[in-house]
């Protein structure tokens, strides 16, 4: 007689393996796939880079020159990782941005070689080893002074938008009234479908850059309510597109030209918000002569947790330097406070004389 064998429905849960997507790295903090900015110092302060499927808003400096440098680094990193690139701009020809990307360079890895052998009497097995950072760098190093010679094979992965709007696309009657916003979203969706980035199994991703979104070149309606609707709806739809595909978007906005309430809505919709401010904008920053501007993290969302990330070391304000060859972000060191009041020495000396001249019963 056959024994009754009970088969349990329990199955061991196997953690799904993340696909090997070009240009991504798994974060050690929240296990998300991060995409490098191309600026190593910027990746370090936001947990290794932008999460895949996120929307980053960069609030431009007054002239937009430093924001353009960040977009160049972002696109150059994508070109090195062989990602798909989409550059959108109405302020200038988007090909001008792609044709002036910085060239990659090889930087020697910084290793701390142990020179004092007397400290290794206990751990003598490790005396011939070097101390290296366990966090391997995701991004590459670039030289702004050397233009990047993009190979012909990589040019097939490029899409530009901004020279001409779709001829048969007229002013919309739905949520979006601006034809430029409609054309931009259509171009992004066509590129995603062309490269099949919405299937979830693609080994590649697309980097989307929208330059100076909201500037007068976008020809928003003069009606403030229409401007607010088109601006916020475009960012919301773009965020929805990148969230469901292998994509990451970087949008720069001239926040000085926009209403403050509109800028606040953009910050609320974005996952990462970075504000750039040059020393020429604020007279109070002229004492910081060793840097060229201020970078402030307005928002860094955590896509896998309710706890936001605002810098690994709790700092949200940094300084940046833009030289001929590189763009670097570093911790902000305030200059020492020097009292310019000339009456202080006289006042202290007068106090000293008065105290010395005064006699009490306790004086000897």
Protein Blocks (a to p, Z undefined) as FASTA:
>chain_A
ZZdddddfbdcdddddddddehiacdfklopacddehiaklmmmngoiacehiacddddd
fkommmmmmmmmmmmmmmmnopacddddfkbcfklmmmmcccdddddddddddfblmlmm
mmmmlmmpccddfbdcfbdcddfklccdddfklmmmgccehjbccfklccdfblblbfkl
mmmmmmmmmmmmmnopmnopacbdcddddehihiaklopafblklmmmmmmmmmmmmmmm
mmmmccdddddddfklpcfklmmmmmmmpmbdcddddfklpmklmmmmmbgbdcddfbdc
dfkbcbdcehjklpabdcddddfkbccdddddddddddfbfklmmmmmmmmmmmmmpccf
kbZZ
